[in-house]
Amino acid sequence: GKRGLQSEVAKLVASSDPLARIQPERPYAELWMGAHPRGDAVIRDNRIPQKTLGQWIADNPGCLGAKVKDAFQGRLPFLFKVLSVNTALSIQAHPNKELAVKLHAQFPEHYPDDNHKPEMAIALTPFEGLCGFRPVEEIVSFLHTVPELQALIGEVAAEQLERSRSDDPRGVSAALRVCFTRLMKSEKKFFVDQLNMLVKRISQEAAEGKDTSGSNGDLLLRLHSQYPGDIGCFTIYFLNLVRLEPGEAMFLGANEPHAYLHGDCVECMACSDNTVRAGLTPKFIDVLTLCEMLNYTPAPSSSKIFLATQSQLDPNVYLYDPPVPDFAIMRIEIPSSIKLYLVSAVDSASILLVIQGTATGTSTAAASEMTLRRGSVLFISANESISLHLSSPDGMLLFRACCLL
């Protein structure tokens, strides 16, 4: 996470809670908003007897909305987060439902629930991540310019990948799987030697002012400085580097390899904490499971950017509606010209996060007015609306997570 008030997470917490003490040297990486047992949100309203959101939903299941309540057994189906990424987060993928059930049964200490975890990240600041396998031509080109990579994969597998380009897509995926698995399972001492050789060579070329982009040099040196000797450094030659501008998103379905590298984002996912990791991390690594489960379909990085659609009912709302039932996100941009805005009712519980601006909120459900400011988080029951009286001169930016069945 980013340290102190460089972190968007810390800034949001500090501005919403005057008593929060942000320590300048401490990293602040994740803000969780939801009812996952590992991070059940605390209710700040002392008039409410329940202490956490999970307890409140259990006592008031109707708040989810009838369809959501039935479809997800009375539980909030999504987890909403803000992430501030300073050093890369592990090379990972999330299991589908079937695999999640199996992993949780076998290794509950590493896989804490039995749910799948599709997720979406929306950039708050310029954001970088690795996502999905690159087009094969790009990988083959790296195999030619990065001999250390070729050494780890071996000539046979590399040739098979080159030949597969004219094949049917299944042949391509099979060849990719072999190459990536060879890389991830290479012997520790061997890959550390190859990585050191590569880093030394690129550092020399960079010092001489040469262009190292053919070897993805800048990113390699940055990741190696964060995780020296980590196999994850080589995955940059297999995975797309995706750059998002604020408001742009990436959606990560089951089995999609990814790693967040840098920046701040809001993130929404199915209510799960299941992650299969294979590099750039001190945490538990499960290379075999990861290599088995991944989706080996290559695609260009531009195809990884998920676009929001502007709502026809309300031009201030942009909807990110991924191809899963568990969650959707609305970005609500209220211009400074609007002083009274209605956050409309939806047929689902939702969580509202204020990123910019201040307002006084009133609703039929709340007994009193609420002051909303940067970092405020509201839980809104199904079919409830909120009126906002804006008090900031420059409008508001809100994100709202919900479930649109």
Secondary structure, 3 states (H helix, E strand, C coil): CEEHHHCHHHHHHHHHCCCCCCCCCCEECEEEECCCCCCCCECCCCCCCCCEHHHHHHHCHHHHCHHHHHHCCCCCCEEEEEEEECCCCCEEECCCHHHHHHHHHHCCCCCCCCCCCCEEEEECCCEEEEEEECCHHHHHHHHHHCHHHHHHHCHHHHHHHHHHCCCCHHHHHHHHHHHHHHHHCCCHHHHHHHHHHHHHHHHHHHHCCCCCHHHCHHHHHHHHHHCCCCHHHHHHHCEEEEEECCCCEEEECCCCCEEEEEEEEEEEEECCCCCEEEECCCCCCCHHHHHHHCCCCCCCHHHHEECCEECCCCCCEEEECCCCCCCEEEEEEECCCCCEEEECCCCCCEEEEEEECCEEEECCCCCCCEEECCCCEEEECCCCCEEEEECCCCCEEEEEEECCC
